Structure formats: C-alpha cells, structure tokens
C-alpha cells in the first residue's frame, strides 16, 4: 500500500519477548511512540498489511482503538458495565473513521459486504427508534448470540477456544449457528441490509475486575451497545470485523484484529517444534550476515534454522541431530519452506561433531531439557555440549543458547558480561544486552562467582541473558561471544563451504 497512513497498533508477545518486538517494530516499520507492557507492545507506524505481516516476534496484531488506565472497580456491577460501555462506545463519527482506516489497510473500498453508503448513514443515527419493530426483535436475538452461555471466564477457569483460534484469547462463540442469521442465510434480508456491518466481540478479563464480572457479561454488554449505537448485526462465524476488549489491572485496551490467524502461525512450518517467535528471537541475537555459516548442533525439527534462513537468506545453514525422527521432521519442514538449497542436515551427536574447528560464524541451539526429552540431570548436558560448540565456533563468533532454569543456574557466572551495547545484526531487531523480562539487568549478565564451567570455557564471554516463557515452562536465552581460541583444538578437516 503506497503512502500508507500512520495508524496506532498493538501486538501481543510471549512473556519476555516484548523487548525483541519493540526493537523489531522500530527497525522493520520505523515505528514511533513504542511502549512496552507485559504481553503487549504499542506503537504508531505508517505501514501496510504486507509490512505488518512480516513481524516475526509478535503473536497477534491489532489496530488500536483505545488504551486506557484500569477501570475503577466498585461493588456495583451495573456501574462497572456502564464504565466499560463508555470506554468502547463513541460517537458514530468515531467508528466511521476507524472503519474507514481499517478498510484502507485491507484494500476493501470496493468489496461487497463492507460498510456501504447506506450502512454509513445508519451509523450516524444515534437512536434505534428509526429502526422498525422487526429489526428491534432481530437485534435482541443477535445480542443474545453475541456471547455463548458456555464461555464464562471466571478466576481460575479456562475458556473453550475453537480450533485454530489463539489459546491466549477468549473468542466469543454461540452454541448453535441457528441463534443468529449468517451473512448468506437469506433470513429477513431487509433487516440484514439495514443492519449492514457485522461483528463479534472478543473479551479477555483478568485481575480485580474478573472477580466482579465475567467475560461473557462484558461481551454481552458491549455487543448490545454496538448494535444499538451503530445498527450493526452480530455474526459469530464470519463477521466483517471483531472487537477485542482486554481489561486487567494494568490497562484497558480495545482493538480490532488485523489478521484471522496469529502472526506466530508460520505457513512454511509443516511440523511445529520450538515456538517460532522464540526461535526468531534467538536467531536475531546471532548477528547473522551475508555469507555467514550458521550451525544448530541439536536442530530437532529445524525451527531455529527455518526462522534464520527466512530472515537472513544470504547465509548458509547447517543442522545436526542424533535422532532420525527429528531429522526426518526437519527435512520435511525444510522442503515445505523451500529452503533445501539453504540448509544442510547431518546425523551427529553434539559431543562429536564431524566439522572443522573454528568454522562457523554463529552457533544457535535449544539445549534439550525437561520431561519431553527425559533428561533427569540437565546440568550434565551443558559441559559436553559447550565443548564442541566452542570448538567449531570461530573467534569473534556468537553462541546463542536456550536453557532451562536449571541449566541457567549452572551457567550463571560462566563469564562476566562484556557490557556495552551490542552490535546490531542485519535486522537490528535484537534488544539491548543483558535484559530480563522486566527490562532490568539480569543477574547472570552482571557476572558472578567462578563456576566449574568458567574454568573450562573461558573463551566464551557472556553478552546477554533474556528470560522468556515457553508456555508453562520458563527458560533463558544466553548470548556469548568467543573472545579467544578454545583450549581444545578438536577435529581438523576440509574447509567447510556453503551450499
């Protein structure tokens, strides 16, 4: 979209990835007014959908309608619902401007089913008295369908999320499709034409307000208000747009999702492994440049290699794993992504890589840990793995590891942080070094007492530690730079060439 109009957006992010996303929107979109909060990054940018869709470290992207302080919590449920409705509902002119910008983003000015001139005039009507009795009756039925009786989100409960919807959000669903007319149902076409634009409400509610009101009650109130104010009709299956409302103890946010599927759903990944956003964040720390050789010595399904090769295609990538099934899955992913000429796979143990010493510019790896990999003593993995990684990494190269909490504790104090700002890679998307999830300096990055590892791997200088979430599991991304030749000369071999 040429000469895109600047808009306000926010993107959700996994816990700990907010700094990566903030740096990415600045570098990729030239974003301004960038503001990070837990789980979200707000920004302003003049970007089209094509550019916005390229964000790699975010989960879901929204057009921002409102960002407000937490709503006051009172004992009166009715008063609180009124506060919420006041937050969402504005003068019709406000909604006309929002819908107009949304349509420009999607290039939908001429598409059937968008806000028509007739519907625009209905938006300007502030009273439902001009709508006939049949329309009033149908609107009442639609509002009943805006929120399912099955989707009551209370403290400690989980909303049932339909397939392909993000588990992070409570998408409002009806019990049966007969509770409301679909866009093509043909039921009462005169009423549907008058109601025009279709919508559904998505609501997330947590914190103090969730102890008073459920997401169902909030969604019903907002849906009813929008029907009355704008003359829209509820369509829970295939609406023209969705209204997203998120209320918690930090802020009150209203937005419109720009894409049906999360940004984190990569169409080029056939079999999912490590979360793609975390894999991309790790690759962004590796400072990959054109012509570089990059290795993942425990590549699994190849997610890190895929994310790196998609973002930095001018480098050459190698993946190794000892598991035939993992290599088979990685090969399938590489073929699906069309990266056969960029990524080479080999079967090998990380303890004895058949690769020349000091041959790779970057080594990136998700060290296996936890019940999934049946590792009962994670700490034993680190020295054995690091020995070969350090050997094949050239002096000045970068090592990026994803570690469990136990491995992180054992690696703590490996070396002292080099300090200072990092040298940005091609994307400029990595955050400043040594930041934890809350933006404070990590204890690991400040150095510590000498550990058993530091005596064996003194050539690796710690440059940053980043706490991230893998769902129910907490993990840490460690970034090192090889400052000198390793003590162990290791294997020798022919010069390694890119494919």
Secondary structure as a PSIPRED ss2 file (coil, helix, strand):
# PSIPRED VFORMAT (PSIPRED V4.0)

   1 X C   1.000  0.000  0.000
   2 X C   1.000  0.000  0.000
   3 X C   1.000  0.000  0.000
   4 X C   1.000  0.000  0.000
   5 X C   1.000  0.000  0.000
   6 X C   1.000  0.000  0.000
   7 X E   0.000  0.000  1.000
   8 X E   0.000  0.000  1.000
   9 X E   0.000  0.000  1.000
  10 X E   0.000  0.000  1.000
  11 X E   0.000  0.000  1.000
  12 X E   0.000  0.000  1.000
  13 X C   1.000  0.000  0.000
  14 X C   1.000  0.000  0.000
  15 X C   1.000  0.000  0.000
  16 X C   1.000  0.000  0.000
  17 X C   1.000  0.000  0.000
  18 X H   0.000  1.000  0.000
  19 X H   0.000  1.000  0.000
  20 X H   0.000  1.000  0.000
  21 X H   0.000  1.000  0.000
  22 X H   0.000  1.000  0.000
  23 X H   0.000  1.000  0.000
  24 X H   0.000  1.000  0.000
  25 X H   0.000  1.000  0.000
  26 X H   0.000  1.000  0.000
  27 X H   0.000  1.000  0.000
  28 X H   0.000  1.000  0.000
  29 X H   0.000  1.000  0.000
  30 X C   1.000  0.000  0.000
  31 X C   1.000  0.000  0.000
  32 X E   0.000  0.000  1.000
  33 X E   0.000  0.000  1.000
  34 X E   0.000  0.000  1.000
  35 X E   0.000  0.000  1.000
  36 X E   0.000  0.000  1.000
  37 X E   0.000  0.000  1.000
  38 X C   1.000  0.000  0.000
  39 X C   1.000  0.000  0.000
  40 X E   0.000  0.000  1.000
  41 X E   0.000  0.000  1.000
  42 X E   0.000  0.000  1.000
  43 X E   0.000  0.000  1.000
  44 X E   0.000  0.000  1.000
  45 X E   0.000  0.000  1.000
  46 X C   1.000  0.000  0.000
  47 X C   1.000  0.000  0.000
  48 X C   1.000  0.000  0.000
  49 X H   0.000  1.000  0.000
  50 X H   0.000  1.000  0.000
  51 X H   0.000  1.000  0.000
  52 X H   0.000  1.000  0.000
  53 X C   1.000  0.000  0.000
  54 X C   1.000  0.000  0.000
  55 X C   1.000  0.000  0.000
  56 X C   1.000  0.000  0.000
  57 X C   1.000  0.000  0.000
  58 X C   1.000  0.000  0.000
  59 X C   1.000  0.000  0.000
  60 X C   1.000  0.000  0.000
  61 X E   0.000  0.000  1.000
  62 X E   0.000  0.000  1.000
  63 X E   0.000  0.000  1.000
  64 X E   0.000  0.000  1.000
  65 X E   0.000  0.000  1.000
  66 X E   0.000  0.000  1.000
  67 X E   0.000  0.000  1.000
  68 X E   0.000  0.000  1.000
  69 X C   1.000  0.000  0.000
  70 X C   1.000  0.000  0.000
  71 X C   1.000  0.000  0.000
  72 X C   1.000  0.000  0.000
  73 X C   1.000  0.000  0.000
  74 X C   1.000  0.000  0.000
  75 X C   1.000  0.000  0.000
  76 X C   1.000  0.000  0.000
  77 X H   0.000  1.000  0.000
  78 X H   0.000  1.000  0.000
  79 X H   0.000  1.000  0.000
  80 X H   0.000  1.000  0.000
  81 X H   0.000  1.000  0.000
  82 X H   0.000  1.000  0.000
  83 X H   0.000  1.000  0.000
  84 X H   0.000  1.000  0.000
  85 X H   0.000  1.000  0.000
  86 X H   0.000  1.000  0.000
  87 X H   0.000  1.000  0.000
  88 X H   0.000  1.000  0.000
  89 X C   1.000  0.000  0.000
  90 X C   1.000  0.000  0.000
  91 X C   1.000  0.000  0.000
  92 X H   0.000  1.000  0.000
  93 X H   0.000  1.000  0.000
  94 X H   0.000  1.000  0.000
  95 X H   0.000  1.000  0.000
  96 X H   0.000  1.000  0.000
  97 X H   0.000  1.000  0.000
  98 X H   0.000  1.000  0.000
  99 X H   0.000  1.000  0.000
 100 X H   0.000  1.000  0.000
 101 X H   0.000  1.000  0.000
 102 X H   0.000  1.000  0.000
 103 X H   0.000  1.000  0.000
 104 X H   0.000  1.000  0.000
 105 X H   0.000  1.000  0.000
 106 X H   0.000  1.000  0.000
 107 X C   1.000  0.000  0.000
 108 X C   1.000  0.000  0.000
 109 X C   1.000  0.000  0.000
 110 X C   1.000  0.000  0.000
 111 X C   1.000  0.000  0.000
 112 X C   1.000  0.000  0.000
 113 X C   1.000  0.000  0.000
 114 X C   1.000  0.000  0.000
 115 X C   1.000  0.000  0.000
 116 X C   1.000  0.000  0.000
 117 X H   0.000  1.000  0.000
 118 X H   0.000  1.000  0.000
 119 X H   0.000  1.000  0.000
 120 X H   0.000  1.000  0.000
 121 X H   0.000  1.000  0.000
 122 X H   0.000  1.000  0.000
 123 X H   0.000  1.000  0.000
 124 X H   0.000  1.000  0.000
 125 X C   1.000  0.000  0.000
 126 X C   1.000  0.000  0.000
 127 X C   1.000  0.000  0.000
 128 X H   0.000  1.000  0.000
 129 X H   0.000  1.000  0.000
 130 X H   0.000  1.000  0.000
 131 X C   1.000  0.000  0.000
 132 X C   1.000  0.000  0.000
 133 X H   0.000  1.000  0.000
 134 X H   0.000  1.000  0.000
 135 X H   0.000  1.000  0.000
 136 X H   0.000  1.000  0.000
 137 X H   0.000  1.000  0.000
 138 X H   0.000  1.000  0.000
 139 X H   0.000  1.000  0.000
 140 X H   0.000  1.000  0.000
 141 X H   0.000  1.000  0.000
 142 X H   0.000  1.000  0.000
 143 X H   0.000  1.000  0.000
 144 X H   0.000  1.000  0.000
 145 X H   0.000  1.000  0.000
 146 X H   0.000  1.000  0.000
 147 X C   1.000  0.000  0.000
 148 X C   1.000  0.000  0.000
 149 X C   1.000  0.000  0.000
 150 X C   1.000  0.000  0.000
 151 X C   1.000  0.000  0.000
 152 X C   1.000  0.000  0.000
 153 X C   1.000  0.000  0.000
 154 X C   1.000  0.000  0.000
 155 X C   1.000  0.000  0.000
 156 X C   1.000  0.000  0.000
 157 X C   1.000  0.000  0.000
 158 X C   1.000  0.000  0.000
 159 X C   1.000  0.000  0.000
 160 X C   1.000  0.000  0.000
 161 X C   1.000  0.000  0.000
 162 X C   1.000  0.000  0.000
 163 X C   1.000  0.000  0.000
 164 X C   1.000  0.000  0.000
 165 X C   1.000  0.000  0.000
 166 X C   1.000  0.000  0.000
 167 X C   1.000  0.000  0.000
 168 X C   1.000  0.000  0.000
 169 X C   1.000  0.000  0.000
 170 X C   1.000  0.000  0.000
 171 X E   0.000  0.000  1.000
 172 X C   1.000  0.000  0.000
 173 X C   1.000  0.000  0.000
 174 X C   1.000  0.000  0.000
 175 X C   1.000  0.000  0.000
 176 X C   1.000  0.000  0.000
 177 X H   0.000  1.000  0.000
 178 X H   0.000  1.000  0.000
 179 X H   0.000  1.000  0.000
 180 X C   1.000  0.000  0.000
 181 X C   1.000  0.000  0.000
 182 X C   1.000  0.000  0.000
 183 X C   1.000  0.000  0.000
 184 X C   1.000  0.000  0.000
 185 X C   1.000  0.000  0.000
 186 X C   1.000  0.000  0.000
 187 X C   1.000  0.000  0.000
 188 X C   1.000  0.000  0.000
 189 X H   0.000  1.000  0.000
 190 X H   0.000  1.000  0.000
 191 X H   0.000  1.000  0.000
 192 X H   0.000  1.000  0.000
 193 X H   0.000  1.000  0.000
 194 X H   0.000  1.000  0.000
 195 X H   0.000  1.000  0.000
 196 X C   1.000  0.000  0.000
 197 X C   1.000  0.000  0.000
 198 X E   0.000  0.000  1.000
 199 X E   0.000  0.000  1.000
 200 X E   0.000  0.000  1.000
 201 X E   0.000  0.000  1.000
 202 X E   0.000  0.000  1.000
 203 X E   0.000  0.000  1.000
 204 X E   0.000  0.000  1.000
 205 X E   0.000  0.000  1.000
 206 X C   1.000  0.000  0.000
 207 X H   0.000  1.000  0.000
 208 X H   0.000  1.000  0.000
 209 X H   0.000  1.000  0.000
 210 X H   0.000  1.000  0.000
 211 X H   0.000  1.000  0.000
 212 X C   1.000  0.000  0.000
 213 X C   1.000  0.000  0.000
 214 X C   1.000  0.000  0.000
 215 X H   0.000  1.000  0.000
 216 X H   0.000  1.000  0.000
 217 X H   0.000  1.000  0.000
 218 X H   0.000  1.000  0.000
 219 X H   0.000  1.000  0.000
 220 X H   0.000  1.000  0.000
 221 X H   0.000  1.000  0.000
 222 X H   0.000  1.000  0.000
 223 X H   0.000  1.000  0.000
 224 X H   0.000  1.000  0.000
 225 X H   0.000  1.000  0.000
 226 X H   0.000  1.000  0.000
 227 X H   0.000  1.000  0.000
 228 X H   0.000  1.000  0.000
 229 X H   0.000  1.000  0.000
 230 X H   0.000  1.000  0.000
 231 X C   1.000  0.000  0.000
 232 X C   1.000  0.000  0.000
 233 X E   0.000  0.000  1.000
 234 X E   0.000  0.000  1.000
 235 X C   1.000  0.000  0.000
 236 X C   1.000  0.000  0.000
 237 X C   1.000  0.000  0.000
 238 X C   1.000  0.000  0.000
 239 X C   1.000  0.000  0.000
 240 X C   1.000  0.000  0.000
 241 X E   0.000  0.000  1.000
 242 X E   0.000  0.000  1.000
 243 X E   0.000  0.000  1.000
 244 X E   0.000  0.000  1.000
 245 X E   0.000  0.000  1.000
 246 X E   0.000  0.000  1.000
 247 X E   0.000  0.000  1.000
 248 X C   1.000  0.000  0.000
 249 X C   1.000  0.000  0.000
 250 X C   1.000  0.000  0.000
 251 X C   1.000  0.000  0.000
 252 X E   0.000  0.000  1.000
 253 X E   0.000  0.000  1.000
 254 X E   0.000  0.000  1.000
 255 X E   0.000  0.000  1.000
 256 X E   0.000  0.000  1.000
 257 X E   0.000  0.000  1.000
 258 X C   1.000  0.000  0.000
 259 X C   1.000  0.000  0.000
 260 X C   1.000  0.000  0.000
 261 X C   1.000  0.000  0.000
 262 X C   1.000  0.000  0.000
 263 X C   1.000  0.000  0.000
 264 X C   1.000  0.000  0.000
 265 X C   1.000  0.000  0.000
 266 X C   1.000  0.000  0.000
 267 X C   1.000  0.000  0.000
 268 X C   1.000  0.000  0.000
 269 X C   1.000  0.000  0.000
 270 X C   1.000  0.000  0.000
 271 X C   1.000  0.000  0.000
 272 X C   1.000  0.000  0.000
 273 X C   1.000  0.000  0.000
 274 X C   1.000  0.000  0.000
 275 X C   1.000  0.000  0.000
 276 X H   0.000  1.000  0.000
 277 X H   0.000  1.000  0.000
 278 X H   0.000  1.000  0.000
 279 X H   0.000  1.000  0.000
 280 X H   0.000  1.000  0.000
 281 X H   0.000  1.000  0.000
 282 X H   0.000  1.000  0.000
 283 X H   0.000  1.000  0.000
 284 X H   0.000  1.000  0.000
 285 X H   0.000  1.000  0.000
 286 X C   1.000  0.000  0.000
 287 X C   1.000  0.000  0.000
 288 X C   1.000  0.000  0.000
 289 X C   1.000  0.000  0.000
 290 X C   1.000  0.000  0.000
 291 X C   1.000  0.000  0.000
 292 X C   1.000  0.000  0.000
 293 X E   0.000  0.000  1.000
 294 X E   0.000  0.000  1.000
 295 X E   0.000  0.000  1.000
 296 X E   0.000  0.000  1.000
 297 X C   1.000  0.000  0.000
 298 X C   1.000  0.000  0.000
 299 X C   1.000  0.000  0.000
 300 X C   1.000  0.000  0.000
 301 X C   1.000  0.000  0.000
 302 X C   1.000  0.000  0.000
 303 X H   0.000  1.000  0.000
 304 X H   0.000  1.000  0.000
 305 X H   0.000  1.000  0.000
 306 X H   0.000  1.000  0.000
 307 X H   0.000  1.000  0.000
 308 X H   0.000  1.000  0.000
 309 X H   0.000  1.000  0.000
 310 X H   0.000  1.000  0.000
 311 X H   0.000  1.000  0.000
 312 X C   1.000  0.000  0.000
 313 X C   1.000  0.000  0.000
 314 X C   1.000  0.000  0.000
 315 X C   1.000  0.000  0.000
 316 X E   0.000  0.000  1.000
 317 X E   0.000  0.000  1.000
 318 X E   0.000  0.000  1.000
 319 X E   0.000  0.000  1.000
 320 X E   0.000  0.000  1.000
 321 X E   0.000  0.000  1.000
 322 X C   1.000  0.000  0.000
 323 X C   1.000  0.000  0.000
 324 X H   0.000  1.000  0.000
 325 X H   0.000  1.000  0.000
 326 X H   0.000  1.000  0.000
 327 X H   0.000  1.000  0.000
 328 X H   0.000  1.000  0.000
 329 X H   0.000  1.000  0.000
 330 X H   0.000  1.000  0.000
 331 X H   0.000  1.000  0.000
 332 X H   0.000  1.000  0.000
 333 X H   0.000  1.000  0.000
 334 X H   0.000  1.000  0.000
 335 X H   0.000  1.000  0.000
 336 X H   0.000  1.000  0.000
 337 X H   0.000  1.000  0.000
 338 X C   1.000  0.000  0.000
 339 X C   1.000  0.000  0.000
 340 X C   1.000  0.000  0.000
 341 X C   1.000  0.000  0.000
 342 X C   1.000  0.000  0.000
 343 X E   0.000  0.000  1.000
 344 X E   0.000  0.000  1.000
 345 X E   0.000  0.000  1.000
 346 X E   0.000  0.000  1.000
 347 X E   0.000  0.000  1.000
 348 X C   1.000  0.000  0.000
 349 X C   1.000  0.000  0.000
 350 X C   1.000  0.000  0.000
 351 X C   1.000  0.000  0.000
 352 X C   1.000  0.000  0.000
 353 X C   1.000  0.000  0.000
 354 X C   1.000  0.000  0.000
 355 X C   1.000  0.000  0.000
 356 X C   1.000  0.000  0.000
 357 X C   1.000  0.000  0.000
 358 X C   1.000  0.000  0.000
 359 X C   1.000  0.000  0.000
 360 X E   0.000  0.000  1.000
 361 X E   0.000  0.000  1.000
 362 X E   0.000  0.000  1.000
 363 X E   0.000  0.000  1.000
 364 X E   0.000  0.000  1.000
 365 X E   0.000  0.000  1.000
 366 X E   0.000  0.000  1.000
 367 X C   1.000  0.000  0.000
 368 X C   1.000  0.000  0.000
 369 X C   1.000  0.000  0.000
 370 X C   1.000  0.000  0.000
 371 X H   0.000  1.000  0.000
 372 X H   0.000  1.000  0.000
 373 X H   0.000  1.000  0.000
 374 X C   1.000  0.000  0.000
 375 X C   1.000  0.000  0.000
 376 X C   1.000  0.000  0.000
 377 X C   1.000  0.000  0.000
 378 X C   1.000  0.000  0.000
 379 X H   0.000  1.000  0.000
 380 X H   0.000  1.000  0.000
 381 X H   0.000  1.000  0.000
 382 X H   0.000  1.000  0.000
 383 X H   0.000  1.000  0.000
 384 X H   0.000  1.000  0.000
 385 X H   0.000  1.000  0.000
 386 X H   0.000  1.000  0.000
 387 X H   0.000  1.000  0.000
 388 X H   0.000  1.000  0.000
 389 X H   0.000  1.000  0.000
 390 X H   0.000  1.000  0.000
 391 X H   0.000  1.000  0.000
 392 X H   0.000  1.000  0.000
 393 X E   0.000  0.000  1.000
 394 X E   0.000  0.000  1.000
 395 X E   0.000  0.000  1.000
 396 X E   0.000  0.000  1.000
 397 X E   0.000  0.000  1.000
 398 X E   0.000  0.000  1.000
 399 X E   0.000  0.000  1.000
 400 X E   0.000  0.000  1.000
 401 X E   0.000  0.000  1.000
 402 X E   0.000  0.000  1.000
 403 X E   0.000  0.000  1.000
 404 X E   0.000  0.000  1.000
 405 X H   0.000  1.000  0.000
 406 X H   0.000  1.000  0.000
 407 X H   0.000  1.000  0.000
 408 X H   0.000  1.000  0.000
 409 X H   0.000  1.000  0.000
 410 X H   0.000  1.000  0.000
 411 X H   0.000  1.000  0.000
 412 X C   1.000  0.000  0.000
 413 X C   1.000  0.000  0.000
 414 X C   1.000  0.000  0.000
 415 X C   1.000  0.000  0.000
 416 X C   1.000  0.000  0.000
 417 X C   1.000  0.000  0.000
 418 X C   1.000  0.000  0.000
 419 X C   1.000  0.000  0.000
 420 X C   1.000  0.000  0.000
 421 X C   1.000  0.000  0.000
 422 X C   1.000  0.000  0.000
 423 X C   1.000  0.000  0.000
 424 X C   1.000  0.000  0.000
 425 X C   1.000  0.000  0.000
 426 X C   1.000  0.000  0.000
 427 X C   1.000  0.000  0.000
 428 X C   1.000  0.000  0.000
 429 X C   1.000  0.000  0.000
 430 X C   1.000  0.000  0.000
 431 X C   1.000  0.000  0.000
 432 X C   1.000  0.000  0.000
 433 X C   1.000  0.000  0.000
 434 X C   1.000  0.000  0.000
 435 X E   0.000  0.000  1.000
 436 X C   1.000  0.000  0.000
 437 X C   1.000  0.000  0.000
 438 X C   1.000  0.000  0.000
 439 X C   1.000  0.000  0.000
 440 X C   1.000  0.000  0.000
 441 X E   0.000  0.000  1.000
 442 X C   1.000  0.000  0.000
 443 X C   1.000  0.000  0.000
 444 X H   0.000  1.000  0.000
 445 X H   0.000  1.000  0.000
 446 X H   0.000  1.000  0.000
 447 X C   1.000  0.000  0.000
 448 X C   1.000  0.000  0.000
 449 X C   1.000  0.000  0.000
 450 X C   1.000  0.000  0.000
 451 X C   1.000  0.000  0.000
 452 X H   0.000  1.000  0.000
 453 X H   0.000  1.000  0.000
 454 X H   0.000  1.000  0.000
 455 X H   0.000  1.000  0.000
 456 X H   0.000  1.000  0.000
 457 X C   1.000  0.000  0.000
 458 X C   1.000  0.000  0.000
 459 X C   1.000  0.000  0.000
 460 X E   0.000  0.000  1.000
 461 X E   0.000  0.000  1.000
 462 X E   0.000  0.000  1.000
 463 X E   0.000  0.000  1.000
 464 X E   0.000  0.000  1.000
 465 X E   0.000  0.000  1.000
 466 X E   0.000  0.000  1.000
 467 X E   0.000  0.000  1.000
 468 X E   0.000  0.000  1.000
 469 X E   0.000  0.000  1.000
 470 X E   0.000  0.000  1.000
 471 X C   1.000  0.000  0.000
 472 X C   1.000  0.000  0.000
 473 X E   0.000  0.000  1.000
 474 X E   0.000  0.000  1.000
 475 X E   0.000  0.000  1.000
 476 X E   0.000  0.000  1.000
 477 X E   0.000  0.000  1.000
 478 X E   0.000  0.000  1.000
 479 X E   0.000  0.000  1.000
 480 X E   0.000  0.000  1.000
 481 X E   0.000  0.000  1.000
 482 X E   0.000  0.000  1.000
 483 X C   1.000  0.000  0.000
 484 X C   1.000  0.000  0.000
 485 X C   1.000  0.000  0.000
 486 X C   1.000  0.000  0.000
 487 X C   1.000  0.000  0.000
 488 X C   1.000  0.000  0.000
 489 X C   1.000  0.000  0.000
 490 X C   1.000  0.000  0.000
 491 X C   1.000  0.000  0.000
 492 X C   1.000  0.000  0.000
 493 X C   1.000  0.000  0.000
 494 X C   1.000  0.000  0.000
 495 X C   1.000  0.000  0.000
 496 X C   1.000  0.000  0.000
 497 X C   1.000  0.000  0.000
 498 X C   1.000  0.000  0.000
 499 X C   1.000  0.000  0.000
